[in-house]
Amino acid sequence: MSGGFDLAPWELRWSGLAVDQLHRTESVFALSNGHVGLRGSLDEGEPVGLPGTYLNGFYEEHALPYAEAGYGYPEAGQTVVNVTDGKIIRLLVEDEPLDMRYGQALEHHRTLDFRTGVLTRQTLWESPTGRRVRVRTQRLVSFTQRAVAAIRYEVEPVAGDSAGPEKTQLVVQSDLLANEPIESRTRDPRVALALKSPLAGESHHCSGLRAVLVHQTKESGLRMAAGMDHEVEDVPGLRTEVSAEDDLARLTVAADIPVGGVLRLTKYLGYGWSSTRSGPALRAQVEAALAGALQTGWEGLLAEQRAFLDDFWEAADVEIDGDDELQQAVRLGLFHVLQAGARGESRGIPGKGLTGPGYDGHAFWDTETFVLPVLTYTMPKAARDALRWRHSTLSLAQERAEVLGKRGAAFPWRSINGKECSAYWPAGTAAFHVSADIADAVARYYAATLDTEFDQAAGTELLVETARLWRSLGHHDPHDGFRIDGITGPDEYSAVVDNNIYTNLMAQKNLREAIAACERNPKVATRLDVTEDELAEWARAADRMRLPFDELLGVHEQAEGFTAHEEWDFEGTEAEKYPLLLHYPYFELYRRQVVKQADLVLALHLRGDAFTLEQKAADFAYYEARTVRDSSLSAGTQSVVAAECGHMDLAYAYLAEAALTDLNDLHHNVANGLHMASLAGAWQAIVAGLGGMRDHGGTLTFAPRLPDALDRVAFRMSYRDSRIQVEVTADQATYRLTSGDPVRTRHHGDDIVIDGEVTLPIPAPPVFPTPSAPPGREPRRRTKAGSSTQEP
């Protein structure tokens, strides 16, 4: 059977079975709560594109590859581990295993409901010998009970075309499977070896309908426990049997079920891990989680899940009139961003969330720059928890700075446990902007919540230690001001450059936010040994920050000398040569005017207070012509700045690209998981782009406009314990207070107070020449109906 995604505003449904597309559906249908993640593989475990069950922060170590080692190079890599799989429930019908590759799937569809958080599956299957059964399953990962997932599995014999026996023998096998065989997708033999049976069995236990397996990784020494318990609805002649060994626990359920009867099983899963706790302690933790899940029961878990999501959508929903495909994609993206961060708590948010092993499960600066703005304004507690994770790794960042001969904290470019694990230092070690990105997220969170407890306990220290890094990393030049040389900005096609504007402007904000935090928290400043002289040094560095500008071209330079580099031959670059990093040496990329992803353009968004509108338009046009979007991080940002410069159709095209990156597998790697930053970038393209939302200086403002193709956009957000809705049509914007105290803000520069409802006209957009992308790299334009067309 062929398959494809059906269009619906509040769900994603795949009708039919396409085995060659399982890698896509497994990622898109993944369920997570930020602590445990289950890829959306079929219940039977096979066929499968890439099996995956992940615990946030649980990894294996391996040696990093260096042809020639150097001082300060990270020594160990970290890779997320596919842990014990509890999703597997196999079915045998009269001794024939249900396998979607055999017999006939007369009906089959799977649906992810964004409002209930439940993945459902319905299949009418006919065995090779003509037996028919209807299988209905529901799967959830609980937002309210952090360690718990649950599956409801129902089998109903169905009469076939010819008369058959009165009853059908059904056997269900519910498994916990560790060290699941996985075909390695890495070219690095060190990683492949580390992930080959990474879990060493410590203990196994089973009794009644419950089983628990405890394992430990061989190199990183992390310990985990996975448990399952069950409720089986009693039917005549029901037989159950449970067994366990090191890597496999199994409950077997057998019964003879008549046509129209149902064999119903509910499976509860519990997961936990630790770097310090013993195996018995983890077993006890998991058994307690199972006991809590059983106490709540299946219907109770469903009710808790729905209530949690009702509250989330009340604070975060986005409505789009005029493009049904985009509506579905944006809600899917918001749902997955929520899943990535809702219960991460003491852990980071990986670049792929817990939807797949892409990027080895590492967290990047993507989290703070793209994902946390969404959570800050929709689920601020999750943003706070992600920042607390960064604070928990502060000592490692300080050690890293010391190794590099610097003060303060140098946070890693990519990591799971807080240690740098990038083996490519020009893009890793030299990407110091990560520390300023974290500071930016800290400042944004505080301004949006006024969370004084976090500010005093973690936020101020993060700002101070990152400010110290910039003061020690840069230097004063008598003629050029404060310079930050030899670093790498967001654009990975430019490395080890001087005075990258994005980095310098974010460092400038970092320094000023650190000063402000010390002034409002003098006791914390004293504890951190911040002196008046140090505050004065930060202020002087911020005031003298070097921002290169090409007077001849009338544009800012992405980094010093960038506009003097040779132009890339876009006309002569064939479409199949993208992404460029897979077909050209970095040496050629580094010395040309070619941009992988928004860099200076990202500064136009996040530090838009440092540019005039005319400068933004000129800079955007110049870099638009040189940006190839070989990174999924780019489209959302380009959409935001395009909208501010009045290029609404272009903003719409980039919004759709960001939102549909994974649904349409635009980068051909969705098999390894979803792109959390791109999904979050779609939200930013709506709220900061079409909604014109800015939070410069801690002040919330709006300047909304719509492209002609959309009839209406409405979005909800939280701000300082209040919730508001912004509704935008072609000629007016309506601001509504949905709960909390009145909110003071601005609409296209005019002060307003959102107290009840206020409707205001939208002024005409600014008029600037329409910019052009590099030939062959234009975004797919959106039509009124919402379909995509590739520009010539």
C-alpha positions in Angstrom: 0.0 0.0 0.0 1.2 3.5 -0.7 1.1 6.2 1.9 1.2 9.9 2.6 0.3 12.5 5.1 -3.3 13.6 5.2 -4.2 17.3 5.7 -5.9 18.3 9.0 -5.5 21.2 11.3 -5.0 19.4 14.6 -3.5 16.0 13.6 -1.0 14.3 11.4 -2.3 11.2 9.7 -0.4 8.7 7.5 -2.8 6.5 5.5 -1.5 3.3 4.1 1.9 1.6 4.5 5.0 2.6 2.6 7.9 0.6 4.0 10.4 2.8 2.2 9.0 5.9 4.1 9.2 4.4 7.6 12.2 6.5 8.4 10.1 9.6 7.9 7.1 8.5 9.8 9.2 7.2 12.7 10.7 10.6 13.2 7.6 12.6 12.7 5.5 10.3 14.9 8.1 10.2 17.7 6.7 10.9 21.2 8.7 12.5 23.9 8.4 14.6 27.1 12.0 15.8 27.2 13.1 13.0 29.4 12.2 9.8 27.5 11.7 9.6 23.7 10.1 6.9 21.6 10.5 6.9 17.8 7.3 6.2 16.0 8.1 2.7 14.9 5.5 0.1 14.3 4.3 -1.8 17.4 5.7 -5.1 16.1 9.2 -3.7 15.9 9.5 -4.8 12.3 9.6 -3.6 9.5 11.6 -0.7 10.8 13.5 2.2 9.4 15.6 3.1 12.4 14.5 1.8 15.9 15.1 4.2 18.7 14.3 4.8 22.4 16.2 7.6 24.1 16.8 9.0 27.5 17.9 12.6 27.6 21.5 12.9 28.6 22.2 9.2 28.4 25.2 8.6 26.2 28.2 6.5 25.5 31.8 7.8 25.1 34.2 7.1 22.4 37.6 8.5 21.2 37.5 11.5 18.9 39.3 11.1 15.6 42.4 13.3 15.1 45.0 12.8 12.3 47.2 15.2 14.4 46.3 16.0 17.9 46.7 19.6 19.3 46.7 21.3 22.6 43.2 21.9 23.9 41.5 19.5 21.6 38.6 17.7 23.2 39.5 14.1 23.9 36.2 12.2 24.1 33.1 12.2 22.0 29.6 11.5 23.3 26.8 9.7 21.4 23.3 9.2 22.4 22.4 5.5 23.0 19.4 3.6 21.8 18.3 2.3 25.2 16.0 -0.6 26.1 13.0 -0.7 23.8 9.7 -1.1 25.5 7.5 -0.3 22.5 7.6 -3.8 21.0 4.3 -5.7 21.1 4.2 -8.6 18.7 1.1 -10.5 17.7 0.7 -14.0 16.4 -2.6 -15.0 14.8 -3.0 -18.8 14.8 0.8 -19.0 14.9 1.3 -16.5 12.1 3.2 -13.3 13.1 1.5 -10.1 12.1 4.1 -8.5 9.8 3.0 -5.7 7.6 5.2 -7.0 4.8 3.2 -10.2 4.5 -0.4 -11.0 4.1 -2.5 -8.0 3.3 -3.1 -4.7 5.2 -6.6 -4.1 4.0 -6.7 -0.9 6.1 -3.9 0.9 7.8 -3.4 4.4 9.2 -1.6 6.1 12.0 -2.5 9.4 13.5 -0.7 11.8 15.9 -3.2 14.1 17.7 -1.7 17.4 18.8 -4.4 18.0 21.4 -4.3 14.7 23.1 -0.6 13.8 22.6 -1.5 10.3 21.6 -0.3 8.3 18.6 -3.0 5.9 17.3 -2.8 3.1 14.9 -5.6 1.1 13.2 -4.9 -1.9 11.0 -7.1 -4.5 9.4 -4.8 -7.3 8.5 -5.3 -10.5 6.7 -2.8 -13.3 7.3 -1.4 -15.3 4.4 -3.9 -18.0 5.2 -6.9 -15.7 5.3 -7.3 -14.9 9.0 -8.4 -11.3 9.7 -7.8 -9.2 12.7 -8.3 -5.6 13.5 -5.5 -4.0 15.6 -6.0 -0.7 17.4 -3.2 0.8 19.5 -2.7 4.0 21.3 0.7 5.3 22.6 1.7 8.2 24.8 4.7 9.5 26.6 3.4 11.3 29.7 3.9 15.0 30.2 2.7 14.7 33.8 4.5 11.6 35.0 8.0 12.2 33.7 9.3 8.6 33.7 6.2 7.0 32.2 5.1 5.9 28.8 2.0 3.7 28.1 0.5 1.7 25.2 -3.1 0.4 24.9 -3.1 -2.6 22.5 -6.4 -4.2 21.3 -6.9 -7.1 18.9 -10.3 -8.1 17.5 -10.8 -11.1 15.2 -12.8 -10.2 12.1 -14.9 -12.5 9.9 -13.4 -13.0 6.5 -15.1 -13.6 3.2 -15.6 -17.3 4.0 -16.8 -18.9 7.2 -14.0 -19.7 9.6 -13.6 -21.2 13.1 -15.7 -19.6 15.9 -12.5 -18.5 17.7 -9.1 -17.3 16.8 -6.0 -18.1 18.8 -4.2 -14.9 19.6 -0.7 -14.7 21.2 0.7 -11.3 22.2 4.3 -10.9 23.2 5.2 -7.6 25.1 8.9 -7.1 25.2 11.7 -5.1 26.8 14.6 -5.4 24.4 18.1 -4.0 25.1 21.0 -3.8 22.6 18.6 -3.8 19.7 20.5 -4.5 16.5 20.9 -1.2 14.5 22.7 -0.7 11.3 25.3 2.0 11.9 24.7 5.3 10.0 28.1 6.7 10.9 31.3 6.6 8.9 33.4 6.9 12.1 34.4 3.3 13.2 35.0 4.6 16.7 31.3 5.6 17.1 30.0 2.5 15.4 32.0 0.3 17.8 30.8 2.3 20.8 27.2 1.8 19.8 27.5 -1.9 19.1 25.8 -3.5 22.1 26.6 -0.5 24.3 24.6 -1.8 27.3 26.0 -4.3 29.8 23.4 -6.2 31.7 23.5 -5.8 35.5 20.3 -7.4 36.7 16.9 -8.6 35.6 13.7 -9.2 37.5 10.2 -10.3 36.8 7.1 -11.3 38.6 3.4 -11.2 37.9 3.0 -9.0 34.8 6.0 -6.9 35.6 9.7 -7.0 34.5 12.7 -4.7 35.0 16.1 -4.7 33.3 19.1 -2.7 34.6 22.0 -1.9 32.4 25.2 0.1 32.4 27.1 1.7 29.5 30.6 0.2 29.0 32.6 3.4 28.7 30.7 6.4 30.1 29.6 4.3 33.1 26.0 5.5 33.1 23.4 3.2 34.6 19.7 2.9 33.4 16.7 0.9 34.3 13.7 0.1 32.2 10.5 -1.5 33.4 7.2 -2.7 32.2 4.0 -3.7 33.8 0.6 -4.6 32.3 -3.1 -4.7 32.8 -4.8 -7.5 30.7 -8.6 -7.5 30.5 -9.8 -10.9 31.6 -11.2 -13.3 29.0 -12.1 -17.0 29.3 -9.0 -19.2 29.1 -6.5 -16.4 29.3 -2.9 -17.5 29.9 0.0 -15.2 30.9 3.7 -15.9 31.4 6.6 -13.6 32.1 10.3 -14.1 31.8 13.5 -12.1 31.9 17.2 -12.4 31.0 20.0 -9.8 30.6 18.8 -8.1 27.4 15.2 -9.4 27.0 12.1 -9.4 29.2 8.8 -10.7 27.8 5.2 -11.1 28.9 3.3 -13.6 26.8 -0.5 -13.5 26.7 -2.5 -16.1 24.9 -6.3 -16.5 24.5 -8.9 -17.9 22.1 -11.0 -14.9 21.0 -14.3 -15.1 19.1 -15.2 -12.9 16.2 -16.3 -9.6 17.6 -14.4 -10.2 20.9 -11.4 -8.2 21.9 -8.1 -9.1 23.6 -7.1 -5.9 25.3 -3.7 -5.2 27.0 -2.4 -2.0 28.5 1.4 -1.7 28.8 3.0 0.8 31.2 6.7 1.7 30.8 9.0 3.3 33.3 12.5 4.7 32.6 15.3 6.1 34.7 19.0 6.7 34.6 21.8 8.1 36.7 25.6 8.5 36.7 25.8 7.9 40.5 22.9 5.8 41.7 23.1 2.1 42.2 21.2 -0.5 40.2 18.8 -1.4 43.1 18.0 2.3 43.5 17.2 2.7 39.9 15.1 -0.4 39.9 13.2 1.0 42.8 12.7 4.3 41.0 11.3 2.6 37.9 9.0 0.3 39.9 7.7 3.3 41.8 7.0 5.0 38.4 5.1 1.9 37.3 3.1 1.8 40.5 2.1 5.5 40.0 1.1 4.8 36.4 -1.0 1.8 37.4 -2.6 3.9 40.1 -3.5 6.6 37.6 -4.6 4.0 35.0 -4.9 4.4 31.3 -7.9 6.7 31.3 -6.3 8.8 34.0 -3.1 9.2 31.9 -5.2 10.2 28.9 -7.0 12.8 31.0 -3.8 14.2 32.4 -2.2 14.4 28.9 -5.2 16.2 27.5 -5.4 18.7 30.4 -1.6 19.5 30.1 -2.0 20.1 26.3 -5.1 22.1 26.7 -3.2 24.5 28.9 -0.2 24.6 26.5 -2.4 25.4 23.4 -4.2 28.0 25.4 -0.8 29.7 25.8 0.8 28.9 22.5 -1.6 28.1 19.7 -1.0 29.6 16.2 -3.9 30.0 13.8 -3.4 30.5 10.0 -6.2 31.2 7.6 -5.4 30.7 3.9 -2.8 27.9 4.0 -4.0 24.6 5.5 -0.7 22.8 4.9 1.2 25.5 6.8 -1.4 25.4 9.6 -0.8 21.7 10.2 3.0 22.1 9.9 3.2 24.9 12.4 1.1 23.1 15.0 3.2 19.9 14.5 6.3 22.0 15.0 5.0 23.5 18.2 4.0 20.1 19.5 7.5 18.7 18.9 9.2 21.7 20.4 7.1 21.2 23.5 8.0 17.5 23.5 11.7 18.3 23.3 11.7 20.6 26.3 8.6 20.0 28.5 10.3 17.7 31.1 13.9 17.9 30.2 14.5 19.6 33.6 18.1 18.9 34.5 19.1 18.1 30.9 19.7 20.0 27.7 17.6 20.0 24.6 19.3 18.1 21.8 19.3 19.5 18.2 17.0 16.6 17.2 15.1 16.5 20.4 14.5 12.8 21.3 13.2 12.0 17.8 16.4 10.3 16.4 20.1 9.9 16.8 21.0 12.8 14.5 24.0 15.0 15.6 24.8 12.2 18.0 22.1 13.5 20.3 24.1 16.7 21.0 22.7 20.0 22.2 24.0 23.1 20.3 23.5 26.8 20.4 20.4 26.1 18.5 18.7 25.5 21.8 19.2 29.0 23.2 18.8 30.9 20.0 15.9 29.2 18.3 14.1 26.8 20.7 14.2 28.8 24.0 12.5 31.9 22.6 9.5 29.7 21.8 9.5 28.1 25.2 10.1 31.5 27.0 6.9 32.9 25.5 4.8 29.7 25.6 6.1 27.5 28.4 8.6 29.5 30.4 9.2 26.9 33.1 10.7 24.6 30.4 13.0 27.5 29.2 14.0 28.0 32.8 14.9 24.3 33.2 17.0 24.3 30.0 18.9 27.3 31.3 19.4 25.6 34.7 21.0 22.8 32.8 23.5 25.2 31.3 24.2 26.6 34.8 24.7 23.0 36.1 27.6 22.7 33.5 29.1 26.0 34.4 32.2 24.5 36.1 32.9 22.5 32.9 32.7 25.7 30.8 35.0 27.5 33.2 37.5 24.6 33.0 37.3 24.8 29.2 38.0 28.5 29.3 41.0 27.9 31.5 42.4 25.3 29.1 42.1 27.9 26.3 43.9 30.5 28.4 40.8 32.6 29.1 38.7 33.7 32.0 35.0 33.1 32.6 33.1 30.3 30.9 33.5 28.9 27.3 30.4 26.8 26.7 30.7 23.9 24.2 29.5 24.1 20.6 28.2 20.6 20.9 27.7 18.4 23.9 25.5 16.1 25.9 27.0 16.4 29.4 28.5 19.9 29.2 32.0 19.0 27.9 33.0 20.0 24.4 33.0 17.0 22.0 33.5 18.6 18.6 36.6 17.2 16.9 36.6 20.0 14.4 38.0 23.0 16.3 37.4 25.8 13.7 33.6 25.2 13.9 33.7 23.9 17.5 36.2 25.5 19.9 36.3 28.8 17.9 32.6 29.2 17.9 32.7 31.3 21.1 29.4 32.9 20.2 27.7 30.0 22.0 28.4 31.7 25.4 26.8 34.9 24.2 23.8 33.0 22.9 23.3 31.5 26.3 23.6 34.9 27.9 21.0 36.2 25.4 18.5 33.5 26.4 19.1 34.2 30.1 18.4 37.9 29.6 15.3 37.2 27.4 13.9 34.8 30.0 14.4 37.2 32.9 12.8 40.1 30.9 9.8 38.0 30.0 9.2 36.5 33.4 10.9 38.7 36.0 11.9 35.4 37.7 14.1 36.9 40.5 14.8 33.5 42.1 16.4 32.2 38.8 18.1 35.5 38.3 19.8 35.3 41.7 20.5 31.6 41.8 21.7 31.0 38.2 21.0 33.8 35.7 23.4 36.5 37.1 26.2 34.0 37.4 25.8 32.9 33.8 25.9 36.5 32.6 28.9 37.3 34.7 31.0 34.3 33.7 30.2 34.7 30.0 31.0 38.5 30.2 34.4 37.6 31.7 35.0 35.4 28.7 34.5 38.3 26.3 36.7 40.7 28.2 39.5 38.1 28.2 38.9 37.0 24.6 38.9 40.5 23.0 41.4 43.3 23.2 41.3 47.1 22.8 43.0 48.6 19.7 43.7 52.3 19.9 42.2 52.9 16.4 39.6 50.1 15.9 38.0 49.8 19.3 37.4 46.5 21.1 38.3 43.6 18.8 37.4 39.9 19.1 39.7 38.1 16.7 40.2 34.5 15.5 36.7 33.2 16.2 33.9 31.5 14.2 30.4 33.0 13.9 27.2 31.1 13.0 28.1 30.8 9.3 30.1 27.6 9.2 31.4 28.5 5.7 33.5 31.2 7.3 35.8 30.1 10.1 38.4 31.7 12.4 37.6 35.3 11.4 38.1 38.7 13.0 35.2 40.7 14.4 32.3 38.7 13.3 29.4 41.2 13.7 27.0 38.7 15.1 29.4 37.6 17.7 30.5 41.1 18.6 27.0 42.4 18.9 25.9 39.5 21.0 29.0 39.9 23.2 28.2 43.6 23.5 24.7 42.7 24.8 26.2 40.0 27.1 28.5 42.6 28.7 25.7 45.1 29.2 23.3 42.5 30.6 25.9 41.3 33.0 26.3 44.9 34.3 22.6 45.2 34.7 22.3 41.9 36.6 25.1 42.9 39.0 23.4 46.2 39.7 20.1 44.6 40.6 21.8 41.7 42.5 24.7 43.3 44.4 25.0 40.5 46.9 25.4 38.0 44.0 28.0 40.3 42.4 29.9 40.4 45.7 29.8 36.6 46.0 31.2 36.4 42.4 34.0 38.9 43.2 32.8 41.4 40.7 34.5 44.7 41.3 33.6 48.2 40.2 36.7 48.2 38.0 35.5 45.0 36.3 32.1 46.5 35.6 33.8 49.6 34.1 36.0 47.3 31.9 32.8 45.5 30.6 31.1 48.9 29.9 34.2 50.2 28.0 34.5 47.0 25.9 30.8 47.1 25.1 30.9 50.8 24.1 34.0 50.3 21.9 32.9 47.1 20.2 34.2 46.9 16.7 31.5 46.6 13.9 33.1 46.4 10.4 31.4 48.4 7.7 32.2 48.5 4.0 31.8 52.2 3.1 32.1 51.5 -0.6 29.3 49.0 -0.7 27.3 50.6 2.1 26.8 47.3 4.0 28.2 45.8 7.2 30.7 43.1 6.8 29.8 39.7 8.2 33.4 39.6 9.5 36.3 41.9 8.8 37.4 41.6 5.2 34.5 39.4 4.1 33.3 41.7 1.3 36.8 41.6 -0.2 36.7 37.9 -0.6 36.3 36.4 -4.1 32.6 35.8 -5.0 31.4 32.2 -5.3 30.5 31.0 -8.7 26.8 30.3 -8.1 26.0 30.2 -11.8 28.5 27.4 -12.3 27.5 25.4 -9.3 25.2 22.5 -10.2 22.1 21.8 -8.1 23.5 18.4 -7.0 26.6 20.0 -5.5 24.5 21.3 -2.6 25.1 21.2 0.3 28.5 22.6 -0.6 30.4 21.2 2.4 29.9 17.7 0.9 31.4 18.6 -2.4 34.0 21.2 -1.9 36.9 21.6 0.6 36.3 24.0 3.5 39.5 25.8 2.3 37.6 26.9 -0.8 34.5 27.9 1.2 36.3 29.8 3.9 37.9 32.3 1.4 34.8 33.0 -0.7 31.7 35.1 -0.3 29.3 32.2 0.3 27.2 31.9 3.4 25.9 28.6 4.7 23.2 30.1 7.0 22.0 33.4 8.4 24.9 35.0 10.3 24.9 38.8 9.9 21.2 38.5 9.0 20.7 36.7 12.4 22.2 39.8 14.0 19.7 41.9 12.2 17.0 40.0 14.0 18.4 39.4 17.5 20.3 42.7 17.7 18.0 44.7 15.4 18.3 47.6 17.9 21.9 48.2 16.6 20.8 48.9 13.0 18.6 51.4 11.2 15.9 50.0 9.0 17.8 51.3 5.9 20.9 49.4 7.1 18.8 46.3 7.6 17.4 46.4 4.1 20.8 47.0 2.5 22.5 44.3 4.6 19.7 41.8 4.0 19.8 42.3 0.2 23.6 41.9 0.1 23.7 38.6 2.2 20.5 37.2 0.6 22.4 37.0 -2.6 25.2 35.0 -1.0 23.3 32.7 1.4 22.7 29.1 0.2 20.8 27.8 3.2 22.8 24.5 3.5 21.6 24.6 7.1 18.0 24.2 8.4 18.7 27.1 10.8 18.5 29.7 8.1 15.0 30.0 6.6 13.2 31.1 9.8 15.6 33.9 10.4 15.6 35.1 6.7 11.8 35.1 7.0 11.9 37.4 10.1 14.2 39.9 8.5 12.4 39.8 5.1 9.2 40.7 6.8 10.7 43.6 8.7 12.1 45.0 5.4 8.7 44.7 3.7 9.4 41.7 1.5 6.2 39.9 2.7 6.0 37.3 -0.1 9.6 36.3 0.5 9.0 36.1 4.3 6.0 33.8 3.5 8.2 31.5 1.3 10.9 31.2 4.0 8.3 30.6 6.7 6.9 27.7 4.8 10.3 26.3 4.2 11.2 26.4 7.9 7.8 24.8 8.8 7.9 22.1 6.2 11.6 21.1 6.5 10.8 17.8 8.1 7.3 17.0 6.7 8.7 17.4 3.2 12.2 16.1 4.2 13.8 19.1 2.4 17.3 18.2 3.7 17.0 14.5 3.0 17.9 13.5 6.6 14.7 13.4 8.5 15.5 9.7 9.1 17.9 10.7 11.8 15.3 12.9 13.6 13.5 16.2 13.3 15.2 19.7 13.1 14.0 21.3 16.4 15.6 24.7 15.5 13.8 24.8 12.1 10.5 23.9 13.7 11.1 26.6 16.3 12.2 28.9 13.5 8.8 28.6 11.9 7.2 29.9 15.1 9.7 32.8 15.1 8.9 33.5 11.4 5.2 33.9 12.4 5.6 35.7 15.8 8.7 37.8 15.1 8.3 37.9 11.3 4.6 38.3 10.5 3.8 39.5 14.0 6.9 41.8 14.2 7.5 40.9 17.8 10.7 42.2 19.3 12.1 42.1 22.8 15.0 44.5 22.5 16.1 45.9 25.9 13.6 43.7 27.6 10.7 45.6 26.1 8.0 43.7 24.2 6.8 45.4 20.9 4.9 44.4 17.8 4.8 45.5 14.2 2.5 43.0 12.4 1.9 42.6 8.7 0.6 39.8 6.5 1.6 38.6 3.0 -1.2 38.7 0.4 -1.6 34.9 0.4 -2.8 34.7 4.0 -6.1 36.0 5.2 -5.4 35.9 8.9 -2.8 34.9 11.4 -3.4 34.7 15.2 -0.9 33.7 17.8 -0.9 33.4 21.6 2.0 34.0 24.0 2.8 34.5 27.7 4.5 37.5 29.2 5.1 38.1 32.9 2.3 35.8 34.0 -0.1 37.3 31.5 -1.4 35.7 28.3 -2.2 37.6 25.2 -3.4 36.9 21.7 -2.4 38.9 18.7 -4.7 38.6 15.6 -3.5 40.0 12.3 -5.5 40.6 9.1 -4.6 42.5 6.0 -5.3 45.9 7.4 -5.6 45.7 11.2 -4.2 44.0 14.3 -6.2 43.1 17.4 -4.5 42.5 20.7 -6.4 40.6 23.4 -5.6 39.9 27.1 -6.7 36.3 27.8 -5.5 36.2 31.4 -3.4 38.1 33.9 -2.6 41.7 34.3 -2.6 44.3 31.5 0.4 44.3 29.2 2.2 47.4 28.1 3.7 47.2 24.6 3.9 49.0 21.3 2.2 48.7 18.0 4.3 49.9 15.1 6.0 52.4 17.4 2.9 53.6 19.3 2.5 52.8 23.0 -0.5 50.7 23.8 -1.9 48.8 26.8 -3.4 45.4 26.2 -6.3 45.3 28.7 -9.3 43.6 27.2 -9.2 44.1 23.5 -7.6 46.8 21.3 -7.7 47.0 17.5 -5.4 49.2 15.5 -4.7 49.8 11.7 -1.6 48.4 10.1 0.6 50.9 8.2 1.9 50.2 4.7 5.1 48.3 4.7 8.5 49.9 3.8 9.5 49.8 0.2 12.9 48.5 -0.7 14.2 46.7 -3.8 13.3 43.0 -3.7 16.5 41.0 -3.0 17.5 37.9 -4.9 18.9 34.6 -3.6 21.8 32.8 -5.3 20.7 31.2 -8.6 19.2 27.9 -7.9 18.8 28.5 -4.2 15.6 30.5 -4.3 12.9 29.4 -1.8 9.9 27.6 -3.0 7.2 30.4 -3.4 3.8 29.9 -1.8 0.6 30.5 -3.7 -2.8 31.6 -2.4 -3.8 28.0 -2.0 -0.7 27.2 -0.1 1.0 25.0 -2.6 4.7 25.4 -3.4 6.3 26.3 -6.7 10.1 26.4 -7.3 11.2 29.6 -8.9 13.3 29.2 -12.1 
